[in-house]
Amino acid sequence: LNITLHYLPPYSPNLNPIERLWKVMNKHARNGQYFATTKEFRRKITDFFSITLPDIADTLGDTINDNFQKLKPAV
């Protein structure tokens, strides 16, 4: 299969592309905003994925990628 395994720390959000997407979503959908109801919150998140995300998808390459620096294990 030609697969090379790399050690990742147990919790490393900076290396997980989905965490980067959540950060973008948080910035665009929530942005410190308080939602009085779950319905409002869901609508805002749904709007992000159906309206905002398609509009900004071309700009996400710099934010959501799998480029990271491999470090040698400490001896």
N, CA, C and O atoms as CSV, one atom per row, in Angstrom:
chain,resi,resn,atom,element,x,y,z
A,1,LEU,N,N,0.806,-1.210,0.000
A,1,LEU,CA,C,0.000,0.000,0.000
A,1,LEU,C,C,0.845,1.268,0.000
A,1,LEU,O,O,0.330,2.353,-0.269
A,2,ASN,N,N,2.123,1.144,0.296
A,2,ASN,CA,C,3.023,2.289,0.300
A,2,ASN,C,C,2.542,3.397,1.244
A,2,ASN,O,O,2.441,4.560,0.852
A,3,ILE,N,N,2.250,3.021,2.480
A,3,ILE,CA,C,1.768,3.968,3.492
A,3,ILE,C,C,2.862,4.184,4.521
A,3,ILE,O,O,3.434,3.224,5.037
A,4,THR,N,N,3.152,5.428,4.817
A,4,THR,CA,C,4.108,5.768,5.852
A,4,THR,C,C,3.357,6.336,7.043
A,4,THR,O,O,2.617,7.311,6.909
A,5,LEU,N,N,3.544,5.731,8.201
A,5,LEU,CA,C,2.882,6.214,9.404
A,5,LEU,C,C,3.746,7.262,10.086
A,5,LEU,O,O,4.968,7.125,10.151
A,6,HIS,N,N,3.110,8.305,10.591
A,6,HIS,CA,C,3.796,9.359,11.329
A,6,HIS,C,C,3.118,9.509,12.675
A,6,HIS,O,O,1.890,9.511,12.769
A,7,TYR,N,N,3.918,9.633,13.707
A,7,TYR,CA,C,3.382,9.821,15.052
A,7,TYR,C,C,2.779,11.213,15.178
A,7,TYR,O,O,3.398,12.201,14.784
A,8,LEU,N,N,1.580,11.290,15.722
A,8,LEU,CA,C,0.946,12.564,16.049
A,8,LEU,C,C,0.606,12.546,17.526
A,8,LEU,O,O,0.209,11.505,18.050
A,9,PRO,N,N,0.749,13.663,18.206
A,9,PRO,CA,C,0.346,13.719,19.612
A,9,PRO,C,C,-1.136,13.373,19.737
A,9,PRO,O,O,-1.886,13.530,18.774
A,10,PRO,N,N,-1.571,12.902,20.918
A,10,PRO,CA,C,-2.966,12.489,21.090
A,10,PRO,C,C,-3.974,13.571,20.720
A,10,PRO,O,O,-5.002,13.275,20.111
A,11,TYR,N,N,-3.694,14.801,21.075
A,11,TYR,CA,C,-4.607,15.882,20.715
A,11,TYR,C,C,-3.786,16.971,20.055
A,11,TYR,O,O,-3.020,17.668,20.720
A,12,SER,N,N,-3.940,17.117,18.773
A,12,SER,CA,C,-3.176,18.125,18.044
A,12,SER,C,C,-4.080,18.793,17.018
A,12,SER,O,O,-3.992,18.486,15.829
A,13,PRO,N,N,-4.956,19.712,17.460
A,13,PRO,CA,C,-5.907,20.343,16.542
A,13,PRO,C,C,-5.242,21.098,15.402
A,13,PRO,O,O,-5.815,21.222,14.319
A,14,ASN,N,N,-4.039,21.602,15.639
A,14,ASN,CA,C,-3.357,22.332,14.572
A,14,ASN,C,C,-2.954,21.419,13.416
A,14,ASN,O,O,-2.668,21.900,12.320
A,15,LEU,N,N,-2.930,20.105,13.652
A,15,LEU,CA,C,-2.575,19.158,12.595
A,15,LEU,C,C,-3.794,18.485,11.979
A,15,LEU,O,O,-3.661,17.706,11.036
A,16,ASN,N,N,-4.966,18.774,12.498
A,16,ASN,CA,C,-6.188,18.130,12.042
A,16,ASN,C,C,-6.970,19.086,11.142
A,16,ASN,O,O,-7.481,20.098,11.622
A,17,PRO,N,N,-7.072,18.785,9.850
A,17,PRO,CA,C,-7.753,19.705,8.924
A,17,PRO,C,C,-9.189,20.052,9.322
A,17,PRO,O,O,-9.632,21.174,9.075
A,18,ILE,N,N,-9.923,19.123,9.930
A,18,ILE,CA,C,-11.310,19.430,10.291
A,18,ILE,C,C,-11.356,20.495,11.380
A,18,ILE,O,O,-12.285,21.301,11.418
A,19,GLU,N,N,-10.363,20.505,12.265
A,19,GLU,CA,C,-10.307,21.539,13.301
A,19,GLU,C,C,-10.120,22.917,12.662
A,19,GLU,O,O,-10.639,23.916,13.160
A,20,ARG,N,N,-9.388,22.957,11.576
A,20,ARG,CA,C,-9.192,24.235,10.874
A,20,ARG,C,C,-10.491,24.706,10.245
A,20,ARG,O,O,-10.777,25.903,10.222
A,21,LEU,N,N,-11.283,23.761,9.731
A,21,LEU,CA,C,-12.594,24.123,9.185
A,21,LEU,C,C,-13.501,24.644,10.292
A,21,LEU,O,O,-14.214,25.628,10.095
A,22,TRP,N,N,-13.481,23.990,11.462
A,22,TRP,CA,C,-14.321,24.464,12.579
A,22,TRP,C,C,-13.926,25.886,12.967
A,22,TRP,O,O,-14.785,26.699,13.306
A,23,LYS,N,N,-12.633,26.186,12.918
A,23,LYS,CA,C,-12.176,27.539,13.250
A,23,LYS,C,C,-12.744,28.557,12.257
A,23,LYS,O,O,-13.197,29.630,12.657
A,24,VAL,N,N,-12.721,28.224,10.976
A,24,VAL,CA,C,-13.277,29.109,9.949
A,24,VAL,C,C,-14.779,29.261,10.155
A,24,VAL,O,O,-15.315,30.365,10.058
A,25,MET,N,N,-15.460,28.145,10.442
A,25,MET,CA,C,-16.902,28.199,10.678
A,25,MET,C,C,-17.209,29.072,11.890
A,25,MET,O,O,-18.128,29.891,11.855
A,26,ASN,N,N,-16.448,28.898,12.950
A,26,ASN,CA,C,-16.659,29.684,14.161
A,26,ASN,C,C,-16.503,31.177,13.873
A,26,ASN,O,O,-17.279,32.000,14.359
A,27,LYS,N,N,-15.503,31.508,13.086
A,27,LYS,CA,C,-15.257,32.912,12.741
A,27,LYS,C,C,-16.406,33.498,11.921
A,27,LYS,O,O,-16.846,34.620,12.175
A,28,HIS,N,N,-16.886,32.744,10.945
A,28,HIS,CA,C,-17.916,33.267,10.042
A,28,HIS,C,C,-19.333,33.113,10.582
A,28,HIS,O,O,-20.171,33.990,10.371
A,29,ALA,N,N,-19.609,32.020,11.272
A,29,ALA,CA,C,-20.984,31.754,11.703
A,29,ALA,C,C,-21.283,32.312,13.089
A,29,ALA,O,O,-22.355,32.875,13.312
A,30,ARG,N,N,-20.354,32.162,14.012
A,30,ARG,CA,C,-20.621,32.607,15.378
A,30,ARG,C,C,-20.047,33.987,15.646
A,30,ARG,O,O,-20.782,34.914,15.986
A,31,ASN,N,N,-18.739,34.125,15.495
A,31,ASN,CA,C,-18.065,35.411,15.677
A,31,ASN,C,C,-18.455,36.081,16.992
A,31,ASN,O,O,-18.744,37.277,17.024
A,32,GLY,N,N,-18.460,35.301,18.081
A,32,GLY,CA,C,-18.765,35.839,19.397
A,32,GLY,C,C,-20.234,36.117,19.636
A,32,GLY,O,O,-20.602,36.707,20.651
A,33,GLN,N,N,-21.058,35.703,18.722
A,33,GLN,CA,C,-22.490,35.989,18.792
A,33,GLN,C,C,-23.190,35.025,19.745
A,33,GLN,O,O,-22.852,33.843,19.806
A,34,TYR,N,N,-24.170,35.542,20.488
A,34,TYR,CA,C,-24.996,34.719,21.371
A,34,TYR,C,C,-26.293,34.385,20.649
A,34,TYR,O,O,-26.914,35.254,20.037
A,35,PHE,N,N,-26.698,33.122,20.724
A,35,PHE,CA,C,-27.946,32.688,20.108
A,35,PHE,C,C,-28.927,32.319,21.208
A,35,PHE,O,O,-28.633,31.478,22.057
A,36,ALA,N,N,-30.080,32.945,21.191
A,36,ALA,CA,C,-31.079,32.720,22.233
A,36,ALA,C,C,-31.713,31.338,22.133
A,36,ALA,O,O,-32.148,30.778,23.140
A,37,THR,N,N,-31.766,30.794,20.934
A,37,THR,CA,C,-32.399,29.481,20.759
A,37,THR,C,C,-31.510,28.562,19.931
A,37,THR,O,O,-30.655,29.009,19.167
A,38,THR,N,N,-31.738,27.278,20.106
A,38,THR,CA,C,-31.024,26.280,19.309
A,38,THR,C,C,-31.382,26.429,17.841
A,38,THR,O,O,-30.541,26.214,16.968
A,39,LYS,N,N,-32.613,26.791,17.571
A,39,LYS,CA,C,-33.065,26.966,16.188
A,39,LYS,C,C,-32.249,28.053,15.477
A,39,LYS,O,O,-31.844,27.872,14.329
A,40,GLU,N,N,-32.009,29.176,16.155
A,40,GLU,CA,C,-31.194,30.255,15.565
A,40,GLU,C,C,-29.771,29.771,15.300
A,40,GLU,O,O,-29.196,30.038,14.245
A,41,PHE,N,N,-29.218,29.059,16.271
A,41,PHE,CA,C,-27.857,28.546,16.134
A,41,PHE,C,C,-27.755,27.584,14.945
A,41,PHE,O,O,-26.844,27.699,14.125
A,42,ARG,N,N,-28.683,26.650,14.858
A,42,ARG,CA,C,-28.680,25.693,13.746
A,42,ARG,C,C,-28.833,26.389,12.402
A,42,ARG,O,O,-28.179,26.013,11.428
A,43,ARG,N,N,-29.686,27.393,12.344
A,43,ARG,CA,C,-29.879,28.127,11.090
A,43,ARG,C,C,-28.574,28.790,10.664
A,43,ARG,O,O,-28.210,28.755,9.489
A,44,LYS,N,N,-27.876,29.393,11.616
A,44,LYS,CA,C,-26.622,30.079,11.300
A,44,LYS,C,C,-25.562,29.086,10.806
A,44,LYS,O,O,-24.837,29.369,9.853
A,45,ILE,N,N,-25.478,27.925,11.460
A,45,ILE,CA,C,-24.511,26.908,11.043
A,45,ILE,C,C,-24.889,26.344,9.673
A,45,ILE,O,O,-24.023,26.146,8.821
A,46,THR,N,N,-26.165,26.087,9.465
A,46,THR,CA,C,-26.638,25.596,8.168
A,46,THR,C,C,-26.353,26.618,7.073
A,46,THR,O,O,-25.925,26.251,5.979
A,47,ASP,N,N,-26.586,27.889,7.358
A,47,ASP,CA,C,-26.285,28.948,6.390
A,47,ASP,C,C,-24.796,28.977,6.059
A,47,ASP,O,O,-24.411,29.210,4.913
A,48,PHE,N,N,-23.962,28.741,7.071
A,48,PHE,CA,C,-22.525,28.727,6.819
A,48,PHE,C,C,-22.181,27.653,5.788
A,48,PHE,O,O,-21.471,27.925,4.820
A,49,PHE,N,N,-22.684,26.434,5.995
A,49,PHE,CA,C,-22.338,25.332,5.095
A,49,PHE,C,C,-23.007,25.439,3.728
A,49,PHE,O,O,-22.443,24.983,2.733
A,50,SER,N,N,-24.187,26.026,3.661
A,50,SER,CA,C,-24.886,26.082,2.372
A,50,SER,C,C,-24.645,27.375,1.595
A,50,SER,O,O,-24.753,27.378,0.369
A,51,ILE,N,N,-24.323,28.467,2.278
A,51,ILE,CA,C,-24.158,29.758,1.600
A,51,ILE,C,C,-22.718,30.270,1.695
A,51,ILE,O,O,-22.065,30.498,0.677
A,52,THR,N,N,-22.234,30.445,2.921
A,52,THR,CA,C,-20.918,31.061,3.124
A,52,THR,C,C,-19.781,30.184,2.628
A,52,THR,O,O,-18.909,30.652,1.897
A,53,LEU,N,N,-19.784,28.921,3.016
A,53,LEU,CA,C,-18.678,28.033,2.646
A,53,LEU,C,C,-18.468,27.944,1.137
A,53,LEU,O,O,-17.326,28.040,0.688
A,54,PRO,N,N,-19.516,27.766,0.336
A,54,PRO,CA,C,-19.284,27.758,-1.115
A,54,PRO,C,C,-18.679,29.072,-1.630
A,54,PRO,O,O,-17.904,29.069,-2.587
A,55,ASP,N,N,-19.036,30.186,-0.993
A,55,ASP,CA,C,-18.499,31.482,-1.419
A,55,ASP,C,C,-17.023,31.641,-1.081
A,55,ASP,O,O,-16.287,32.288,-1.826
A,56,ILE,N,N,-16.576,31.057,0.038
A,56,ILE,CA,C,-15.189,31.247,0.474
A,56,ILE,C,C,-14.313,30.023,0.214
A,56,ILE,O,O,-13.137,30.017,0.578
A,57,ALA,N,N,-14.871,28.998,-0.406
A,57,ALA,CA,C,-14.146,27.733,-0.593
A,57,ALA,C,C,-12.802,27.917,-1.295
A,57,ALA,O,O,-11.830,27.242,-0.954
A,58,ASP,N,N,-12.738,28.812,-2.259
A,58,ASP,CA,C,-11.486,29.020,-2.996
A,58,ASP,C,C,-10.385,29.610,-2.128
A,58,ASP,O,O,-9.206,29.470,-2.453
A,59,THR,N,N,-10.744,30.261,-1.040
A,59,THR,CA,C,-9.747,30.908,-0.181
A,59,THR,C,C,-9.284,30.013,0.962
A,59,THR,O,O,-8.416,30.414,1.736
A,60,LEU,N,N,-9.837,28.822,1.087
A,60,LEU,CA,C,-9.524,27.970,2.227
A,60,LEU,C,C,-8.239,27.170,2.071
A,60,LEU,O,O,-7.780,26.562,3.039
A,61,GLY,N,N,-7.663,27.152,0.917
A,61,GLY,CA,C,-6.454,26.371,0.686
A,61,GLY,C,C,-5.322,26.709,1.629
A,61,GLY,O,O,-4.569,25.824,2.035
A,62,ASP,N,N,-5.191,27.973,1.984
A,62,ASP,CA,C,-4.124,28.375,2.898
A,62,ASP,C,C,-4.439,28.001,4.337
A,62,ASP,O,O,-3.529,27.824,5.147
A,63,THR,N,N,-5.708,27.882,4.658
A,63,THR,CA,C,-6.117,27.609,6.028
A,63,THR,C,C,-6.269,26.120,6.301
A,63,THR,O,O,-5.848,25.626,7.347
A,64,ILE,N,N,-6.866,25.414,5.364
A,64,ILE,CA,C,-7.149,23.989,5.561
A,64,ILE,C,C,-6.301,23.196,4.582
A,64,ILE,O,O,-6.658,23.043,3.414
A,65,ASN,N,N,-5.192,22.703,5.063
A,65,ASN,CA,C,-4.310,21.888,4.233
A,65,ASN,C,C,-3.647,20.839,5.112
A,65,ASN,O,O,-3.828,20.837,6.330
A,66,ASP,N,N,-2.897,19.971,4.509
A,66,ASP,CA,C,-2.230,18.938,5.295
A,66,ASP,C,C,-0.721,19.159,5.336
A,66,ASP,O,O,0.045,18.213,5.523
A,67,ASN,N,N,-0.307,20.385,5.163
A,67,ASN,CA,C,1.114,20.699,5.250
A,67,ASN,C,C,1.498,20.889,6.711
A,67,ASN,O,O,0.975,21.773,7.391
A,68,PHE,N,N,2.395,20.070,7.178
A,68,PHE,CA,C,2.910,20.252,8.518
A,68,PHE,C,C,4.340,19.757,8.565
A,68,PHE,O,O,4.774,18.968,7.725
A,69,GLN,N,N,5.051,20.231,9.548
A,69,GLN,CA,C,6.462,19.912,9.664
A,69,GLN,C,C,6.621,18.612,10.448
A,69,GLN,O,O,6.062,18.461,11.535
A,70,LYS,N,N,7.378,17.687,9.896
A,70,LYS,CA,C,7.658,16.443,10.609
A,70,LYS,C,C,8.861,16.676,11.513
A,70,LYS,O,O,9.886,17.201,11.078
A,71,LEU,N,N,8.726,16.288,12.756
A,71,LEU,CA,C,9.809,16.428,13.724
A,71,LEU,C,C,10.385,15.057,14.038
A,71,LEU,O,O,9.670,14.055,14.058
A,72,LYS,N,N,11.665,15.030,14.278
A,72,LYS,CA,C,12.293,13.771,14.669
A,72,LYS,C,C,11.980,13.516,16.146
A,72,LYS,O,O,11.943,14.457,16.939
A,73,PRO,N,N,11.757,12.261,16.517
A,73,PRO,CA,C,11.468,11.950,17.924
A,73,PRO,C,C,12.626,12.351,18.830
A,73,PRO,O,O,13.792,12.249,18.448
A,74,ALA,N,N,12.293,12.806,20.029
A,74,ALA,CA,C,13.322,13.162,21.006
A,74,ALA,C,C,14.021,11.889,21.472
A,74,ALA,O,O,13.393,10.842,21.627
A,75,VAL,N,N,15.296,11.992,21.688
A,75,VAL,CA,C,16.068,10.815,22.108
A,75,VAL,C,C,16.320,10.873,23.585
A,75,VAL,O,O,16.954,9.975,24.139
